[in-house]
Amino acid sequence: MVIAVMDGQGAGLGKSFIKRLKKELKDDVKIVALGTNEVAVQNMLKSGADSGYCGEDEIVYFLTNFVPDAIVGPIGILSCGGINGEITAKIAHLVFSLDCKKYIIPLNLHGIFIPGTVNLSMKEIFSQIIEDIKEALKKEDEEKLYLPHPLE
């Protein structure tokens, strides 16, 4: 399973998530760091990402040519100008239109309030995302185990 983690600035959120994901799922997932800047990509790679893409051109290239099984990032990845202006319209549009699961981490910034998420800690949000990824992996493994009868 390929999980893309997108973040900007210093990638504090992306780093923390990648460390936790790698700790719990080790080599069951391949993590692609999508950083809006070099610092973000380097920090996510240091945290355990398997590969990385930096800046609008590389992110657009990756998302256009390789659709991950899931993408994880703060709510700003869905909005032009998100992550303090680091998300371009092209990136936001591609993320929104991807045919994959999108795990959007709610941050109560920029006047965006998402009811039901106010009392959740980052640890709880990460746990919910990782549990859902584990379920998807389990389903993926079950599908691999089923071999149809030759006459079916």
C-alpha positions as CSV (number, residue, x, y, z in Angstrom):
1,M,0.0,0.0,0.0
2,V,1.3,3.5,-0.9
3,I,0.5,6.3,1.4
4,A,1.4,9.9,0.3
5,V,1.9,12.4,3.2
6,M,1.7,16.0,2.2
7,D,2.9,18.9,4.3
8,G,4.6,22.2,4.1
9,Q,6.6,24.7,6.2
10,G,8.7,22.4,8.5
11,A,6.4,19.4,8.1
12,G,5.9,19.0,11.8
13,L,2.6,17.3,11.3
14,G,3.9,15.1,8.4
15,K,7.0,14.1,10.4
16,S,4.9,13.1,13.5
17,F,2.5,11.1,11.4
18,I,5.2,9.3,9.4
19,K,7.0,8.3,12.6
20,R,3.9,6.9,14.1
21,L,2.8,5.1,10.9
22,K,6.2,3.6,10.4
23,K,6.3,2.5,14.0
24,E,3.0,0.7,13.7
25,L,3.0,-0.6,10.2
26,K,6.8,-0.9,9.4
27,D,7.2,-2.2,5.9
28,D,3.5,-2.9,5.2
29,V,3.2,0.6,3.7
30,K,5.4,2.7,1.4
31,I,5.3,6.3,2.3
32,V,5.8,9.1,-0.2
33,A,6.6,12.5,1.2
34,L,5.0,15.3,-0.8
35,G,6.6,18.5,0.6
36,T,5.8,22.0,-0.6
37,N,9.4,23.0,0.1
38,E,12.8,21.3,0.6
39,V,12.8,21.5,4.4
40,A,9.4,19.8,4.6
41,V,10.5,16.9,2.3
42,Q,13.9,16.4,4.1
43,N,12.2,16.4,7.5
44,M,9.6,13.8,6.3
45,L,12.4,11.6,4.7
46,K,14.3,11.7,8.0
47,S,11.2,10.6,9.8
48,G,11.0,7.4,7.6
49,A,9.3,8.3,4.3
50,D,10.6,6.0,1.5
51,S,10.8,8.7,-1.1
52,G,9.9,12.3,-1.6
53,Y,8.8,14.9,-4.1
54,C,9.4,18.6,-3.5
55,G,7.5,21.7,-4.8
56,E,4.6,22.1,-7.1
57,D,6.1,20.6,-10.2
58,E,7.2,17.4,-8.6
59,I,4.0,17.0,-6.5
60,V,1.9,17.5,-9.6
61,Y,4.1,15.0,-11.5
62,F,3.6,12.4,-8.8
63,L,-0.1,12.9,-8.4
64,T,-0.7,12.9,-12.1
65,N,1.3,9.8,-12.8
66,F,1.1,7.7,-9.6
67,V,-2.2,7.6,-7.7
68,P,-1.4,6.6,-4.1
69,D,-3.8,4.3,-2.2
70,A,-4.3,7.2,0.3
71,I,-3.1,10.7,0.9
72,V,-2.7,12.2,4.4
73,G,-2.3,15.9,5.2
74,P,-3.7,18.9,7.0
75,I,-6.9,20.5,5.7
76,G,-4.9,23.1,3.9
77,I,-3.9,20.6,1.2
78,L,-7.5,21.0,-0.2
79,S,-7.4,24.8,-0.5
80,C,-5.5,27.1,-2.8
81,G,-3.3,29.1,-0.5
82,G,-3.4,26.5,2.2
83,I,-0.5,25.9,4.5
84,N,0.4,29.6,4.6
85,G,0.2,30.0,0.9
86,E,2.3,26.9,0.0
87,I,-0.6,25.0,-1.7
88,T,-1.2,26.1,-5.2
89,A,-4.5,25.9,-7.1
90,K,-3.0,23.0,-9.2
91,I,-2.0,21.0,-6.1
92,A,-5.4,21.6,-4.3
93,H,-7.3,20.6,-7.4
94,L,-5.3,17.4,-7.9
95,V,-5.6,16.3,-4.3
96,F,-9.3,16.9,-4.3
97,S,-9.9,15.0,-7.5
98,L,-7.6,12.0,-6.7
99,D,-9.3,8.7,-6.8
100,C,-8.0,7.5,-3.5
101,K,-8.9,7.8,0.2
102,K,-8.1,11.2,1.6
103,Y,-7.3,11.5,5.3
104,I,-7.7,15.2,6.1
105,I,-6.3,16.3,9.5
106,P,-8.5,19.1,10.9
107,L,-6.6,22.1,12.1
108,N,-8.7,24.8,13.6
109,L,-6.9,27.6,11.8
110,H,-7.8,30.3,9.4
111,G,-11.4,30.5,10.7
112,I,-12.1,26.9,9.7
113,F,-14.1,25.0,12.3
114,I,-15.0,21.4,11.8
115,P,-17.7,20.3,14.3
116,G,-16.9,17.1,16.1
117,T,-13.2,17.4,15.9
118,V,-12.6,20.1,18.5
119,N,-11.8,17.8,21.4
120,L,-9.6,15.3,19.5
121,S,-5.9,15.4,20.1
122,M,-3.4,14.8,17.2
123,K,-2.6,11.5,18.9
124,E,-6.3,10.5,18.6
125,I,-6.6,11.7,15.0
126,F,-3.5,9.8,14.0
127,S,-4.9,6.7,15.8
128,Q,-8.1,6.9,13.8
129,I,-6.3,7.3,10.5
130,I,-3.8,4.4,11.2
131,E,-6.7,2.1,12.3
132,D,-8.5,2.8,9.1
133,I,-5.3,2.1,7.1
134,K,-4.8,-1.2,9.0
135,E,-8.4,-2.2,8.1
136,A,-7.7,-1.4,4.4
137,L,-4.5,-3.5,4.6
138,K,-6.4,-6.4,6.1
139,K,-9.0,-6.3,3.3
140,E,-6.2,-6.1,0.8
141,D,-4.6,-9.2,2.3
142,E,-7.9,-11.1,2.4
143,E,-8.5,-10.3,-1.3
144,K,-5.1,-11.7,-2.1
145,L,-5.8,-14.9,-0.3
146,Y,-9.0,-15.6,-2.3
147,L,-8.2,-17.5,-5.4
148,P,-11.3,-18.1,-7.5
149,H,-12.1,-21.6,-8.7
150,P,-11.0,-22.1,-12.3
151,L,-14.6,-22.7,-13.4
152,E,-16.0,-19.6,-11.8
